[in-house]
Amino acid sequence: MIIITGAAGFIGSNLISKLNAEGYKDLVLVDDFKRKIKTPNFEGKIFSEKVDRKQFFEWLDSNHRYVQFIFHIGARTNTAEFNVKVFDELNLNYSKQIWDACIEYGIALVYASSAATYGLGELGYEDNHEIVNQLKPLNAYGDSKNNFDKWILAQEERPYFWAGLKFFNVYGPNEYHKDRMASVIFHAFNQIQETGEMKLFRSHLPEYKNGEQSRDFVYVKDVVSVLLFLFETRKKSGLYNLGTGKARTFYDLAANTFRALGKEPNISFVDTPKDIRDKYQYFTEANMSKLLKAGYDKDFYSLEDGIQDYVQNYLVDKVYA
């Protein structure tokens, strides 16, 4: 059996599709399935069982002998959430329980960390274990992810194989339920369809022009391809960046969304909301050398190709991956 936590969510549901396509069907989906809005994400997919996240550890105690791998993708990902107790419960302590269970039962583990751990990038964007204790995330979500990374690196006992993936800005199908936290591409598509224009956040730093804030945008199809690679190879444990290695501007992102719809760009700017303005990353770019040295050799989607595929094959007709 293969376990996927966060299975009804964005990345988790795309991972199920990838595993099914590669012939893996004995999957156990773990999530809070009471949120019916996410039901379309796993409808039509092949799996063995659904387990509520609150009953998961009891289920695992009874079924661990059948489990060979856990993809721990589930997390509270709202960067505008300020209740630290929520992150301690869902991101930190729940992840610690999974880690300990993997050690006890001899199960390999891949879990979701985040590029939010890098803060403003004062120490760069290198997946180097030696800098983890020095990182300064900008919000409680980033703190929760970095606190788990710090905790696992301090452990003497570890699963026989483990990998923590620092996801950069992931976009793609099945993110419709994420509301404010959905990708800018998703919001751009909806704004363009409704109003014919797109409003981006204005720069509040003099060194960046409006629209030139840059992120490492990575298509979810590349993300699940890397997840499958780690599942099938299980060679070198550690923290890994997962972006494309190339930062692109928000203007590029919005303009390419217009082009994918066959429209000329019509872009304006609004103030960044005050509740996130001081916590806003103006530049991220993954150093991908570690993953490449581990043997991953597939090309990543360019921003242009990823947006074209996402918009034309999923958003236009609301198709689920």
C-alpha positions in Angstrom: 0.0 0.0 0.0 1.0 3.6 -0.6 -0.4 6.3 1.7 -1.1 9.8 0.5 -2.1 12.4 3.1 -3.8 15.5 1.8 -5.1 13.2 -0.9 -8.2 15.3 -1.6 -6.1 18.5 -2.0 -4.3 20.1 -4.9 -0.9 18.3 -5.0 -2.2 15.1 -3.4 -4.9 14.5 -6.0 -2.5 15.1 -8.9 -0.2 12.6 -7.3 -3.0 10.0 -7.2 -3.5 10.6 -10.9 0.2 10.1 -11.6 0.4 6.9 -9.5 -2.7 5.5 -11.2 -1.2 6.3 -14.6 2.0 4.4 -13.7 0.0 1.4 -12.5 -0.1 2.0 -8.8 -3.7 1.4 -7.5 -3.4 0.1 -4.0 -3.5 3.6 -2.5 -4.9 4.8 0.8 -6.2 8.3 0.8 -6.0 10.3 4.0 -7.7 13.7 4.5 -10.5 15.5 6.0 -13.2 14.3 3.7 -16.0 16.3 5.2 -15.0 19.2 2.9 -17.2 18.2 0.0 -15.8 21.0 -2.2 -12.7 18.8 -2.8 -14.7 15.6 -3.7 -14.2 16.1 -7.5 -10.4 15.9 -7.0 -10.5 12.2 -6.2 -13.6 11.1 -8.0 -12.9 8.6 -10.8 -9.5 7.7 -9.4 -8.5 4.2 -8.4 -7.7 3.6 -4.7 -8.2 1.0 -2.0 -9.5 3.0 1.0 -10.3 6.5 2.4 -9.2 7.2 6.0 -10.1 10.3 7.9 -6.9 12.1 9.1 -8.0 11.9 12.7 -8.3 8.1 12.6 -5.2 7.6 10.5 -2.7 6.6 13.2 -5.2 4.1 14.7 -5.6 2.7 11.1 -1.8 2.6 10.6 -1.3 0.7 13.9 -3.6 -2.0 12.5 -2.4 -2.0 8.9 1.3 -1.0 8.9 2.4 -4.4 7.7 0.8 -3.7 4.3 2.3 -0.2 3.9 5.5 0.4 2.1 5.5 4.2 1.5 3.9 7.4 2.8 3.6 10.6 0.9 2.8 13.2 3.6 1.4 16.1 1.5 -1.4 17.2 3.8 -0.9 20.5 5.7 -2.5 23.8 6.6 -1.1 26.0 3.9 -2.8 29.4 4.5 0.0 31.9 4.8 -2.5 34.5 6.1 -3.4 32.3 9.1 -1.9 33.6 12.3 -3.1 31.0 14.8 0.1 29.2 15.7 -1.8 26.4 17.5 -3.4 25.4 14.2 0.0 25.0 12.6 1.5 23.2 15.7 -1.3 20.7 15.5 -1.6 20.1 11.8 1.8 20.8 10.4 4.3 20.1 13.2 2.9 17.6 15.7 1.0 15.5 13.1 4.1 15.3 11.0 6.2 14.2 14.0 3.7 11.4 14.6 4.1 10.3 10.9 7.9 10.4 11.2 7.9 8.3 14.4 5.5 5.8 12.8 7.7 5.4 9.8 10.7 4.6 12.0 8.7 2.2 14.1 7.2 0.3 11.2 10.0 0.6 8.6 8.2 2.8 6.1 9.8 5.2 3.6 8.6 8.8 3.7 8.4 11.8 1.5 6.9 14.9 3.0 6.0 18.4 2.0 8.2 21.2 3.3 8.0 24.7 1.6 10.1 27.5 0.1 8.3 29.6 2.7 11.0 28.4 5.0 13.5 30.6 3.2 11.9 33.9 4.3 13.3 36.8 2.4 16.1 34.6 1.0 18.8 36.2 3.1 20.8 33.0 3.0 19.9 32.1 -0.6 17.6 29.3 -1.7 19.9 26.3 -1.3 18.6 23.0 0.2 21.6 22.8 2.5 20.9 21.2 5.8 23.5 23.4 7.5 21.5 26.6 7.1 18.1 25.3 8.3 18.5 26.5 11.9 19.4 30.0 10.6 16.4 30.5 8.3 13.8 33.1 9.2 10.4 32.4 7.6 8.0 35.4 7.2 4.9 33.8 8.6 3.5 31.1 11.0 3.0 28.7 8.1 6.7 29.0 7.1 7.7 28.6 10.7 5.7 25.4 11.1 7.4 23.9 8.0 10.9 25.0 9.1 10.3 23.8 12.6 9.6 20.3 11.4 12.7 20.4 9.1 14.8 21.5 12.1 13.3 18.8 14.3 13.9 15.9 11.9 17.5 17.0 11.3 18.0 16.8 15.1 16.8 13.2 15.3 19.2 10.4 15.7 16.7 7.9 14.4 15.3 8.3 10.9 13.3 6.3 8.4 15.5 4.2 6.1 14.6 6.6 3.3 13.1 10.1 3.7 12.9 13.3 1.7 11.5 16.7 2.6 10.5 18.7 -0.5 10.6 22.5 -0.4 7.8 23.3 -2.8 8.2 26.6 -4.5 5.1 28.3 -6.2 3.1 25.3 -7.5 0.3 25.8 -9.9 -2.0 23.6 -11.9 -5.3 21.7 -12.0 -7.4 20.9 -8.8 -6.5 24.0 -6.9 -9.9 25.6 -7.2 -10.8 25.0 -3.5 -7.8 27.0 -2.2 -9.5 30.4 -2.4 -7.1 33.2 -1.7 -4.2 30.7 -1.6 -4.7 29.4 -5.2 -2.1 30.3 -7.7 -2.0 33.7 -9.4 -2.6 31.9 -12.7 -5.9 30.5 -11.4 -7.0 34.0 -10.2 -5.8 35.6 -13.4 -7.9 33.2 -15.5 -11.0 34.0 -13.5 -10.4 37.7 -13.5 -9.7 37.8 -17.2 -12.9 35.8 -18.0 -15.0 38.0 -15.8 -13.6 41.5 -16.4 -11.2 41.2 -19.4 -8.3 42.5 -17.2 -5.9 41.3 -14.5 -4.8 43.2 -11.3 -1.4 42.4 -9.9 0.0 43.5 -6.6 1.9 46.8 -6.8 5.5 46.8 -5.6 6.2 48.5 -2.3 9.9 48.3 -2.6 11.8 50.8 -4.7 14.2 48.2 -6.2 11.3 46.3 -7.8 9.1 47.8 -10.5 5.4 46.9 -10.5 4.9 43.4 -11.8 8.6 42.5 -11.6 8.3 40.7 -8.3 9.6 37.2 -9.2 8.9 33.7 -8.1 10.0 30.2 -9.1 6.7 28.9 -10.6 6.6 25.1 -11.0 3.8 23.2 -12.7 2.2 20.5 -10.6 2.9 17.9 -13.3 6.6 18.4 -12.6 6.0 18.2 -8.9 4.4 14.8 -9.1 7.0 13.6 -11.5 9.6 14.3 -8.9 7.6 12.6 -6.2 7.3 9.5 -8.3 11.1 9.6 -9.0 11.9 9.7 -5.2 9.4 6.9 -4.6 10.9 4.6 -7.2 14.6 5.4 -6.6 14.9 5.9 -2.8 18.6 6.6 -3.0 19.6 9.7 -1.1 17.6 11.0 1.9 17.5 14.7 2.7 15.8 18.0 2.0 15.3 18.9 -1.6 14.2 22.1 -3.4 11.4 21.6 -5.8 11.0 24.5 -8.3 12.3 24.9 -11.8 15.5 26.8 -11.0 14.3 29.8 -12.9 12.5 32.8 -11.4 9.9 34.5 -13.6 8.0 37.8 -13.0 4.3 38.0 -12.1 3.9 40.2 -15.2 5.2 37.3 -17.3 2.7 35.0 -15.6 -0.3 37.2 -16.1 0.7 38.1 -19.7 1.0 34.4 -20.6 -2.4 33.7 -19.1 -3.9 36.3 -21.4 -2.0 34.7 -24.4 -3.2 31.2 -23.5 -6.7 32.6 -23.8 -5.9 34.3 -27.1 -6.1 37.8 -25.7 -3.8 40.8 -25.5 -2.5 41.5 -21.9 -4.5 44.1 -20.0 -2.8 44.4 -16.6 -3.0 47.0 -13.9 -1.8 47.1 -10.2 -3.4 47.4 -6.8 -1.8 47.7 -3.3 -0.6 44.5 -1.7 -3.0 43.8 1.2 -1.6 45.2 4.5 -2.0 41.9 6.3 0.6 40.2 4.1 2.6 43.3 2.8 5.4 42.9 5.4 5.6 39.1 4.8 5.7 39.2 1.1 8.5 37.5 -0.8 9.7 39.6 -3.8 12.1 37.0 -5.2 12.4 33.2 -5.0 14.5 30.9 -7.1 15.3 27.3 -6.3 18.8 25.9 -6.6 18.0 22.6 -8.1 21.5 21.1 -8.3 20.9 18.7 -5.4 17.9 17.0 -7.0 19.7 16.8 -10.4 22.8 15.2 -8.7 20.4 12.6 -7.2 19.6 11.5 -10.7 16.4 13.4 -11.7 16.9 14.3 -15.4 13.5 15.3 -16.8 13.0 18.7 -18.3 10.7 21.0 -16.4 7.7 22.8 -18.1 8.5 26.3 -19.1 6.2 28.9 -17.6 4.7 29.4 -21.1 4.1 25.7 -21.7 2.8 25.1 -18.2 0.3 27.9 -18.4 -0.8 26.9 -21.9 -1.5 23.3 -20.8 -3.2 24.4 -17.5 -5.5 27.0 -19.1 -6.4 25.2 -22.3 -6.7 21.6 -21.0 -8.1 22.2 -17.5 -9.4 25.7 -16.8 -11.3 26.5 -19.9 -13.7 23.5 -19.5 -13.1 23.0 -15.7 -11.5 19.6 -16.2 -10.0 17.8 -13.1 -6.7 16.1 -13.3 
